[in-house]
Amino acid sequence: MRTSRDRVRSGNRVAEPGAGFWALKILTTGMGETTSDFLVKSFAPEVVVPAAFLLLLLVLIIQLRAHTYHPARYWTTALMVSVFGTMAADVLHVGIGVPYAVSTALFAAALAVVFITWWRTEGTLSVHEITTGRRERFYWAAVMATFALGTAAGDFSAASLGLGYLGSGFLFLVAFAVPGLIFLVTRRAAIATFWAAYVMTRPLGASFADWFAVPGARGGLDLGAGPVSGVLLMVFIGTVAVLAIRSRSPLLLSGGAQTD
């Protein structure tokens, strides 16, 4: 018999957290970092940044109008949030000269405003209950704020604190794991631990991706932003395709026959 919680989740408009969710989330953060770097260095930033913003708007509108969850649509939107979020954070530092510490604080404040407004309006920040258009708009506003915050925090750790990309990667790997461990041990504060881990995925994925891509003089392996982005794109497409196939097969999702 399906419970009321099952019925709520069946109408959820966004991805449910799980192993595949966290793997793809970290993948999109790394891919967004290197793709942004590749595009702004290969083409005119004054053309690339507005183009990325328009593409983000397009995929976001498609996602919001769909009223349902589909892996390809959802994760394409998440990827574009990552790409443009990286560009926005970089514009503040490189283009305007805002220090990483300041931009980190600004994006943290923006995320707090989104959460407070969302909570006061809807009474919940649960990602299991994104069943209305208004809740989904709050959700994507929070997602965009976390990406910008994570980008600024990762750059602050790597550059301002001098940890480098690899050191920052391991730092944020620990920071990502801690909320999950807290929830597994206590089974409490599910919403708080989810969003804490979610914020950490951005600097986690970006730090390791940068470590692969940047020159040795900057502490990296010098594989190049373009090649790293290409490899991550292939993994991304393959993983999303698997999720899309599974989403159409109830037997694969449940591991056997379903009962109603």
N, C-alpha and C positions, 0 to 999 in steps of 0.2 A: 504494500500500500504506500502511495506517495504521501509524504507529510507536507505540511504547509511550508516548511523550509525548502523542501524539494521544489515545490511549485514556485516559490520566490526565485530560487536559483535558476530554474528553467527559463524565467523571463529576464534574467540578468543581461544587460547590454554589453558588459565588458568581460574580459577573461577572468576566470576563477584562479586564485593562487594554487600552485602545485609545482612539481619539479620542472615540468616543461615551461611553465610561466617564468620561473626565476632564471632558468637557463636562457630563454629568449630575451628576458629583460636585460640581463647582463650583456648578452650579445649585441642588442641594439644600442646600448650605451657605448660600447667599444666601437662599433661600426659608425655611430653618429659622430664620434670624436675624429676618427681618421678620415671619414668622408668629408666632413666639414673642412678639415685641414687641407685635404687634397683639392677640393673645389676652389677655396679662396686663394690658394697658391697657384693654381693652374689657370684660373680665369679671373676676370676683373671682379673684385669684391662688390663693387657698386651694382653689378649685374646679378651675381650669384646670390647674394643675400636676399634681395627682393624676390628673386625667382623662387628661392627656397621657402620664403614666407608665403607666397601665393600658392605653392604646391601644398604646403601644410594646411592652409585654409581650405583648399579643395578637398583633400582627403578627410579633413576633420568634418566638413559639411556632409560629405558622403556617409561618414561614420555616424554622425548625429541623426541624420535623416533615416537611417536604416532601421532603427528601433530594435535591432537584434544583434547578437554577437556572432561574428564570423572571423575565424583566425586570420585570414589574409587581410581583410579590411582593418581589423583591430591592430594588427602588428605593423602594417604599413603606416598607419597613423602614428603609432608609438615611435617608429623609426624616424618619421619626418619631424616629430617633436624633438627627438634626440639631435638630429642634424641641425635644425634651426635653433634649438636651445643652446647648442654649442656655439653657433655663430653669434647669437645675442650676447652671451657671456663674454666672448672674445672681443666683440665690438666695444663693450664697456671698458675693457682693460687696454686693448691695443689701440682702438680708434679714439677713445675719449680719455684714456689714461687713468681710469678708476682703479685703485689698488685692489688686489684680490681679496684682502681682508675686508675692505669696504663693500665690494660687490657680494661677497659671501653673506655679510650681515644684511644687506639690502634684500637679497633673494630669500633669506631666512624669514625676514619680516613679511615679505610678500606671501610666502607659504603660510605663515601664521594667520594672516588676514583671511586667506582663502579658507583655511580650516575653521576659523572662528565663525565666519559668515555661513559656511556650509552647515556647521553644527547648529547654529541658532535658527537656520531656516528649515533644516530637515530633521534635526534631532539625532542624527547618526552620521558617522564617517565610514560605515562599513562598505567594503567593495563587493559584498555579497548581495547588496540590496540596491544596485544601480538599475532601477526598473522604470524610471521616469526620465523625461528629457532634461528637467532641471537638475536632477541628481547627476546625470551624466555630464552636463556642462560643468558642474562643480568638480566632478572627478577629473575631467581633462584640464581644468584650470590648475588643480593640485598637481597633476602629472607634469605640466609645463613648468610650474614653479620648482618642483623637485629636480627636474633636469637642469634648469639654470643654476639652482643652488648647488647641486652635485658637481657641476662643471667648475664653478667658482671655487668650491671647497677643494676639489682635486688639484686645481692649479695652485691654490694657496699652499697646500701641503707639499707639492712637488717643487715649486719655485721659491715661494716666500720662506717656508720652513726648511728648505734644502734637503728634503728626504729623497728627492729624485722620483722617477716614475715607478721603478720597481719597489722601492721602499714604501711609496704611497700605496701601491697596489696591495701589498701585504697588510699595511695598516688598515685599509678599508675592507679587506677580506675579513679581518678580525671584527671590525665594527659592523659588518654585515651579518656575521654569524652570531654575534651576541644576542640581538633581539630574538632570533629564532630559537636559540638555546633557552632563553628566559621563558618563552612561550611553551616550549616542549616540556620544561621542568615544572612550571607552575600552572599551565593551562589558563593563564589569566592575561588580561590586557591584550587581547588578540588584535584589536584595531591599532593600538599604540605601537605594538611591536611590528605589525605589518608595515606601517608607514615609516617607522624608523629604519627597517631593513630596506624598504623601497628607496628611500633617499640615498642610502649607502651604495646601492647598485650603480648609480651614475659614476661617482669617482672610482669605484672598483673596476668597472669595465673599461672606462676611459684611461685609467692609469696603466693597466696592462697593455691595452691597445697602443698607447703612446710608446711604451717601452719597446714593443716590437717595431714600431714605425720610425721613431726619431733617430737621428745620427748618433754615433758613438760619443761625439763631443758633448751631447746632451744626456748621456747615460743610457742610450737605447741600442737596439740591435741593427738599426739602419736598414730595415727591410723596405721602408718607403710607405707613405700613407696610401698610395694608390693600390699596390699589391696587397697590403693588409686588408684594405676595404674590399677588394675583389674576393679574397678568400672568405672573409666574414659574410659577404653577400651570398655566396654559394651555400654556406652553412645555413644562413638565415632562410633562404628560399626552400632548401630541403627540409628544414625543421618545420616551417609553416605549412608546407605541403603535407607532411605527416599529420600534423594537428588537424588540417582541413579534412583529410581522409578519415581520421578517427572521429571527427565531429559528425560525420554522416553515417557512422556505423555504431548503433547502440550496443551491439554485442562486443565490439572492441573496447568501448568505453566502460562497460560494466563487467566485462570478463565472463559473460554468460548471458543466459536468457533473463529478460527483465520481467518483473511482476508489477502489476498495477494495483 
